[in-house]
Amino acid sequence: MRITNQLSLAAFTLLATVACTSEQSTVAAAPEVVPASEIVEKPSFSARQTETVTAVVQSINYETREVTLVDNMGDTIDFIAGDEVRNLEQVSVGDILIAEHVESVSIEVLPGDGLRPDQAEMLAAVRAEEGEMPGAMAIDSVVIASVIKAINLDNNTVILEGADGNLEEYVAIKPENLKRVEIGDVVVMTITESLAIAVEKVE
């Protein structure tokens, strides 16, 4: 996964986005109910992008494992299928290869409750079983938690502490979002990227 300057992306996207929903709630054991109009929901954001590419097998050499594809734009793609590609013998000229690439990002601000900045990554991959048509899927997910260390409403800036302990200052494109966060809140960003490839027989 090509992930660069995640903290910059988190701050930019979070502060550029205004949440559009609100919920009425009460505070348990409080002496009075907080009016819904006074409840401030913390900013959140999510986005998803999907790209699907299809190509037709134009030629295939089972001994050298060289394959030529023609995509839907008429361009040819030549490559050698590595040993990790199972069941190449199941593929024939005219079969259709479908590749789907999905990228998604979600950002939310949570009450800090003493949480520290952190980062974690999860990788997973599967491929076709013996005897099946070739196919595979891989997913890479990164979760980044940054802590708000300072808010300057006059300058419309916020300072975030990343998992490496470094402090970075960002300018809010949507300054009103700064009024909906507090020092100590945690900005949690989840970035997920997946790639699925399948080969289908032409009936």
SERO-4910 file (N, C-alpha, C, O; in steps of 0.05 Angstrom, whole numbers):
BEGIN
 pado doro    nc1    nc2    nc3   cac1   cac2   cac3    cc1    cc2    cc3    oc1    oc2    oc3
  Met    A     17    -24      0      0      0      0     18     25      0     37     26     16
  Arg    A     12     44    -18     27     68    -18     14     89      0     -5    102     -8
  Ile    A     24     91     25     12    109     44     34    130     51     54    122     63
  Thr    A     29    155     44     49    176     51     36    197     67     14    207     60
  Asn    A     49    206     88     40    228    105     12    224    114     -5    242    110
  Gln    A      6    202    128    -21    195    137    -32    217    155    -55    223    155
  Leu    A    -15    228    172    -24    248    191    -34    273    176    -54    285    184
  Ser    A    -20    281    154    -29    304    139    -56    298    126    -73    315    127
  Leu    A    -59    274    116    -85    267    104   -107    267    125   -129    276    119
  Ala    A   -101    257    148   -121    256    169   -130    284    177   -154    289    179
  Ala    A   -110    302    182   -117    329    190   -132    343    168   -152    356    173
  Phe    A   -122    341    143   -134    355    121   -163    346    116   -181    363    114
  Thr    A   -167    320    116   -193    309    110   -213    315    133   -235    323    129
  Leu    A   -203    310    157   -221    314    180   -230    343    182   -253    348    186
  Leu    A   -211    361    181   -217    389    185   -231    402    161   -242    423    163
  Ala    A   -230    388    138   -244    398    115   -272    388    112   -286    395     94
  Thr    A   -280    371    131   -306    357    129   -323    364    153   -314    364    175
  Val    A   -349    369    148   -367    374    169   -387    352    170   -400    345    150
  Ala    A   -391    339    193   -410    317    196   -438    329    192   -443    352    200
  Cys    A   -456    313    181   -482    323    173   -505    311    190   -528    317    185
  Thr    A   -498    296    211   -519    284    226   -516    291    255   -494    299    264
  Ser    A   -538    289    271   -537    294    299   -556    275    313   -576    267    300
  Glu    A   -551    268    338   -568    250    352   -575    262    379   -559    275    392
  Gln    A   -600    258    388   -609    267    414   -602    246    434   -607    222    430
  Ser    A   -590    254    457   -583    235    477   -585    248    504   -587    273    506
  Thr    A   -583    233    526   -583    243    553   -559    233    567   -547    213    559
  Val    A   -551    247    588   -528    239    604   -538    224    628   -553    234    644
  Ala    A   -529    199    630   -538    182    652   -530    194    679   -508    204    682
  Ala    A   -548    193    698   -543    201    725   -538    231    727   -529    240    748
  Ala    A   -543    246    706   -539    275    707   -564    288    719   -585    277    717
  Pro    A   -561    311    732   -584    323    745   -604    334    725   -627    337    732
  Glu    A   -596    338    700   -615    348    680   -607    337    653   -584    330    648
  Val    A   -626    337    635   -622    327    608   -609    350    591   -618    373    592
  Val    A   -588    343    576   -576    362    558   -592    365    533   -597    345    520
  Pro    A   -601    389    526   -617    392    502   -602    383    477   -578    386    475
  Ala    A   -616    371    458   -604    361    434   -589    383    419   -569    378    407
  Ser    A   -600    408    421   -587    430    406   -560    437    418   -544    450    404
  Glu    A   -554    428    443   -528    434    455   -508    412    452   -485    415    460
  Ile    A   -516    389    442   -498    366    438   -481    370    414   -492    375    392
  Val    A   -455    369    417   -437    373    394   -426    346    386   -412    333    401
  Glu    A   -433    339    361   -422    313    351   -395    318    338   -391    337    323
  Lys    A   -376    301    345   -349    305    335   -348    298    305   -363    281    295
  Pro    A   -330    311    290   -328    307    261   -322    278    254   -308    263    268
  Ser    A   -331    270    231   -325    243    220   -326    245    189   -338    264    178
  Phe    A   -314    226    176   -312    226    147   -306    198    137   -292    183    150
  Ser    A   -317    192    114   -311    166    101   -313    169     71   -329    185     61
  Ala    A   -296    155     56   -297    156     27   -287    129     17   -272    115     30
  Arg    A   -296    122     -7   -289     96    -19   -287    100    -50   -303    114    -62
  Gln    A   -267     88    -61   -263     89    -90   -258     61   -101   -241     47    -90
  Thr    A   -272     54   -122   -269     27   -134   -262     30   -163   -275     46   -178
  Glu    A   -243     15   -172   -235     14   -200   -235    -15   -209   -222    -32   -197
  Thr    A   -249    -20   -231   -251    -47   -242   -240    -48   -270   -247    -31   -287
  Val    A   -222    -67   -275   -210    -69   -302   -215    -98   -312   -211   -117   -297
  Thr    A   -223   -100   -337   -227   -126   -350   -209   -129   -374   -202   -109   -387
  Ala    A   -200   -153   -379   -182   -158   -401   -187   -186   -411   -196   -204   -396
  Val    A   -182   -191   -437   -186   -217   -450   -159   -230   -455   -140   -217   -464
  Val    A   -157   -256   -449   -133   -270   -454   -129   -274   -485   -145   -287   -498
  Gln    A   -108   -261   -495   -104   -262   -524    -86   -286   -532    -90   -299   -552
  Ser    A    -66   -292   -515    -48   -314   -520    -37   -324   -493    -35   -308   -474
  Ile    A    -28   -349   -492    -17   -360   -468      2   -383   -475     -5   -400   -492
  Asn    A     26   -383   -463     45   -404   -467     49   -419   -440     60   -407   -421
  Tyr    A     39   -443   -439     39   -458   -413     68   -465   -404     72   -468   -380
  Glu    A     86   -469   -423    113   -476   -416    129   -453   -404    142   -455   -384
  Thr    A    127   -430   -417    142   -406   -408    125   -389   -389    136   -371   -376
  Arg    A     99   -395   -388     80   -381   -371     77   -351   -380     69   -334   -364
  Glu    A     83   -346   -405     79   -319   -416     49   -316   -424     37   -334   -436
  Val    A     37   -294   -416      9   -288   -421      7   -261   -434     20   -242   -425
  Thr    A    -11   -258   -453    -17   -233   -466    -47   -227   -462    -64   -243   -469
  Leu    A    -53   -203   -452    -80   -195   -448    -86   -170   -465    -68   -155   -472
  Val    A   -111   -167   -471   -121   -143   -485   -143   -131   -468   -163   -143   -463
  Asp    A   -138   -105   -459   -158    -93   -441   -180    -80   -457   -181    -82   -481
  Asn    A   -199    -68   -442   -223    -57   -456   -217    -32   -471   -235    -21   -485
  Met    A   -192    -22   -470   -184      1   -486   -169     -8   -511   -160      9   -527
  Gly    A   -165    -34   -513   -150    -44   -536   -120    -46   -532   -106    -54   -551
  Asp    A   -111    -39   -509    -82    -41   -503    -75    -69   -495    -90    -84   -483
  Thr    A    -50    -78   -503    -41   -105   -496    -23   -104   -471     -8    -84   -467
  Ile    A    -25   -125   -456     -9   -127   -431      5   -154   -432     -8   -175   -433
  Asp    A     32   -154   -432     47   -178   -432     60   -183   -404     72   -164   -393
  Phe    A     59   -207   -394     72   -212   -368     77   -242   -366     66   -259   -381
  Ile    A     93   -250   -347     99   -277   -341     86   -284   -314     92   -272   -294
  Ala    A     68   -304   -314     54   -312   -290     73   -327   -272     84   -348   -280
  Gly    A     78   -316   -248     97   -328   -229     87   -355   -218     64   -362   -223
  Asp    A    103   -368   -203     96   -394   -191     73   -391   -171     59   -410   -165
  Glu    A     69   -366   -161     47   -362   -142     20   -363   -155      0   -365   -142
  Val    A     20   -361   -182     -6   -363   -197    -12   -392   -201      0   -406   -217
  Arg    A    -32   -402   -186    -40   -430   -188    -58   -435   -212    -73   -417   -221
  Asn    A    -57   -460   -222    -77   -470   -242    -77   -454   -268    -98   -449   -280
  Leu    A    -53   -446   -277    -52   -432   -302    -63   -449   -325    -73   -438   -345
  Glu    A    -60   -475   -323    -69   -493   -344    -99   -492   -348   -110   -501   -368
  Gln    A   -114   -481   -328   -143   -478   -330   -151   -455   -348   -174   -453   -357
  Val    A   -132   -437   -355   -138   -413   -370   -135   -419   -400   -116   -433   -408
  Ser    A   -154   -408   -416   -153   -412   -445   -155   -384   -458   -164   -365   -446
  Val    A   -147   -384   -484   -150   -359   -499   -180   -352   -500   -197   -369   -505
  Gly    A   -186   -326   -496   -214   -317   -496   -225   -314   -468   -246   -301   -465
  Asp    A   -213   -327   -448   -222   -323   -421   -219   -294   -413   -203   -279   -424
  Ile    A   -235   -286   -393   -236   -258   -384   -224   -255   -356   -231   -270   -338
  Leu    A   -205   -237   -354   -193   -231   -328   -206   -205   -317   -208   -185   -331
  Ile    A   -214   -207   -292   -227   -184   -279   -211   -177   -254   -206   -193   -237
  Ala    A   -203   -152   -253   -188   -142   -229   -203   -118   -217   -211   -100   -231
  Glu    A   -207   -120   -191   -221    -98   -177   -203    -87   -155   -194   -102   -137
  His    A   -198    -62   -156   -181    -48   -136   -199    -29   -120   -213    -12   -132
  Val    A   -198    -31    -94   -215    -15    -76   -198     -1    -56   -181    -13    -42
  Glu    A   -202     25    -53   -188     41    -33   -210     55    -16   -228     66    -27
  Ser    A   -207     54     10   -226     68     28   -212     80     51   -190     71     60
  Val    A   -223    102     61   -212    116     84   -235    125    102   -255    135     92
  Ser    A   -232    121    128   -252    131    147   -237    145    169   -216    136    179
  Ile    A   -248    167    178   -236    183    199   -258    191    219   -279    199    211
  Glu    A   -252    187    245   -270    196    265   -254    206    289   -232    198    294
  Val    A   -267    225    304   -255    236    328   -269    224    352   -294    224    353
  Leu    A   -253    213    370   -264    200    394   -254    214    419   -232    226    419
  Pro    A   -269    213    441   -258    223    466   -233    209    474   -231    185    471
  Gly    A   -213    224    483   -187    213    488   -186    192    510   -175    170    506
  Asp    A   -197    199    533   -197    181    556   -169    170    562   -165    147    570
  Gly    A   -149    187    558   -121    179    564   -108    162    543    -86    153    549
  Leu    A   -120    158    520   -107    142    499    -83    155    488    -81    180    487
  Arg    A    -64    139    479    -39    149    468    -39    145    438    -53    127    428
  Pro    A    -23    160    423    -21    156    394    -11    128    388      5    117    403
  Asp    A    -20    116    367    -12     89    360    -17     84    330    -31     99    317
  Gln    A     -6     62    320     -9     54    292     -7     24    290     10     11    303
  Ala    A    -25     12    274    -24    -17    270    -32    -23    241    -46     -8    228
  Glu    A    -22    -46    231    -27    -54    203    -34    -84    202    -23   -100    217
  Met    A    -53    -90    185    -62   -118    181    -60   -125    152    -70   -111    135
  Leu    A    -46   -147    146    -44   -157    118    -56   -185    116    -53   -201    134
  Ala    A    -70   -190     94    -81   -216     90    -83   -222     60    -87   -203     44
  Ala    A    -80   -247     52    -82   -255     24    -91   -283     21    -84   -300     38
  Val    A   -106   -288      1   -115   -316     -6   -113   -320    -36   -113   -300    -51
  Arg    A   -111   -345    -44   -110   -351    -73   -126   -376    -78   -134   -390    -60
  Ala    A   -131   -381   -104   -148   -404   -112   -136   -430   -103   -112   -433   -101
  Glu    A   -153   -449    -97   -145   -476    -90   -137   -491   -115   -143   -483   -138
  Glu    A   -122   -513   -111   -114   -530   -134   -139   -539   -150   -159   -548   -138
  Gly    A   -137   -537   -176   -158   -546   -194   -179   -524   -200   -195   -528   -218
  Glu    A   -178   -502   -186   -197   -480   -191   -186   -461   -212   -162   -462   -219
  Met    A   -203   -443   -222   -193   -422   -240   -175   -404   -224   -181   -399   -200
  Pro    A   -154   -393   -237   -136   -376   -222   -151   -352   -210   -169   -341   -222
  Gly    A   -143   -344   -187   -155   -321   -173   -140   -315   -147   -128   -333   -136
  Ala    A   -142   -291   -138   -129   -283   -113   -142   -258   -102   -154   -243   -117
  Met    A   -138   -254    -76   -147   -229    -64   -127   -222    -42   -119   -239    -26
  Ala    A   -120   -196    -40   -102   -186    -19   -115   -161     -7   -127   -145    -21
  Ile    A   -111   -157     19   -121   -134     33   -100   -123     52    -87   -139     66
  Asp    A    -98    -97     53    -79    -84     71    -95    -62     85   -106    -44     73
  Ser    A    -95    -63    112   -110    -43    128    -91    -31    149    -78    -45    164
  Val    A    -91     -4    150    -75     10    169    -93     28    187   -110     42    176
  Val    A    -89     26    213   -104     43    232    -84     61    246    -65     52    257
  Ile    A    -90     87    244    -72    107    256    -87    124    276   -108    135    269
  Ala    A    -78    126    300    -90    142    321    -72    165    329    -49    160    337
  Ser    A    -81    189    325    -66    213    332    -81    229    353   -106    229    354
  Val    A    -66    242    371    -79    256    393    -77    286    389    -56    297    381
  Ile    A    -99    300    393   -100    329    390    -86    342    415    -95    338    438
  Lys    A    -65    356    410    -49    368    432    -55    398    436    -51    408    458
  Ala    A    -63    412    415    -69    440    418    -88    449    396    -88    438    374
  Ile    A   -105    468    402   -125    480    384   -122    510    386   -124    521    407
  Asn    A   -119    524    363   -118    553    362   -140    563    345   -138    562    320
  Leu    A   -162    572    357   -185    581    342   -180    607    327   -191    612    306
  Asp    A   -162    624    338   -155    649    325   -141    645    299   -146    658    279
  Asn    A   -123    625    299   -107    620    274   -118    597    258   -108    590    237
  Asn    A   -140    584    268   -152    561    254   -132    538    250   -130    527    229
  Thr    A   -117    532    271    -97    511    269   -102    490    292   -114    496    312
  Val    A    -91    466    287    -92    445    306    -66    430    306    -53    428    284
  Ile    A    -56    421    329    -31    406    330    -38    377    338    -52    372    358
  Leu    A    -28    358    322    -32    330    327     -6    316    334     15    323    323
  Glu    A     -7    297    353     16    281    360     12    254    347     -8    240    352
  Gly    A     32    245    331     31    220    318     43    197    334     53    202    356
  Ala    A     41    173    323     52    150    337     82    151    342     92    139    360
  Asp    A     95    167    325    124    170    329    132    191    349    155    196    354
  Gly    A    111    204    361    116    225    381    120    253    370    122    272    385
  Asn    A    121    255    344    125    281    331     99    298    332     77    286    330
  Leu    A    102    324    334     79    342    334     78    357    307     99    367    298
  Glu    A     55    357    295     51    371    269     27    390    271      7    383    283
  Glu    A     31    414    261     10    434    261     -4    435    233     10    434    213
  Tyr    A    -30    437    233    -46    438    209    -65    461    210    -75    468    231
  Val    A    -70    472    186    -90    494    184   -117    482    176   -118    466    157
  Ala    A   -138    489    190   -164    479    185   -177    493    161   -180    517    160
  Ile    A   -185    477    141   -199    488    118   -228    495    126   -239    514    116
  Lys    A   -239    479    144   -265    484    155   -262    491    185   -263    474    202
  Pro    A   -257    516    191   -251    524    219   -273    516    238   -267    512    262
  Glu    A   -298    514    229   -319    507    248   -315    479    261   -326    474    282
  Asn    A   -300    462    247   -295    436    258   -278    437    284   -279    420    301
  Leu    A   -261    458    286   -244    461    309   -261    465    335   -252    459    357
  Lys    A   -285    476    332   -302    481    354   -316    455    364   -329    455    385
  Arg    A   -312    434    349   -326    408    356   -306    387    366   -314    364    370
  Val    A   -281    395    370   -262    377    381   -249    389    406   -251    413    411
  Glu    A   -236    373    422   -223    382    446   -194    371    448   -187    351    435
  Ile    A   -178    385    463   -151    376    468   -153    349    483   -168    345    502
  Gly    A   -138    329    473   -138    302    484   -155    283    468   -153    259    471
  Asp    A   -173    294    450   -188    276    432   -169    261    414   -147    269    408
  Val    A   -179    237    405   -163    220    388   -174    220    360   -198    214    356
  Val    A   -158    225    340   -166    224    312   -158    196    302   -134    190    300
  Val    A   -177    180    295   -172    152    286   -178    151    256   -200    156    247
  Met    A   -157    144    241   -160    140    212   -155    112    205   -134    100    213
  Thr    A   -172    100    189   -169     73    179   -167     74    149   -186     84    135
  Ile    A   -145     65    138   -141     64    109   -140     35    100   -124     19    111
  Thr    A   -157     28     81   -158      0     72   -155     -1     42   -168     15     27
  Glu    A   -138    -19     32   -134    -23      4   -136    -53     -2   -124    -69     11
  Ser    A   -152    -59    -23   -155    -88    -30   -153    -91    -60   -160    -73    -76
  Leu    A   -144   -114    -69   -142   -122    -97   -152   -150   -100   -142   -169    -88
  Ala    A   -172   -153   -117   -183   -180   -123   -181   -186   -153   -187   -169   -169
  Ile    A   -171   -209   -160   -167   -217   -188   -180   -244   -192   -176   -263   -177
  Ala    A   -196   -246   -214   -209   -271   -220   -209   -275   -251   -208   -256   -266
  Val    A   -209   -300   -259   -210   -307   -287   -236   -322   -292   -242   -342   -279
  Glu    A   -252   -313   -312   -277   -326   -318   -277   -338   -346   -266   -327   -365
  Lys    A   -289   -362   -348   -291   -375   -374   -313   -362   -391   -333   -353   -381
  Val    A   -308   -361   -417   -328   -351   -435   -346   -374   -444   -336   -394   -455
  Glu    A   -372   -372   -439   -390   -393   -447   -395   -393   -477   -410   -409   -487
***
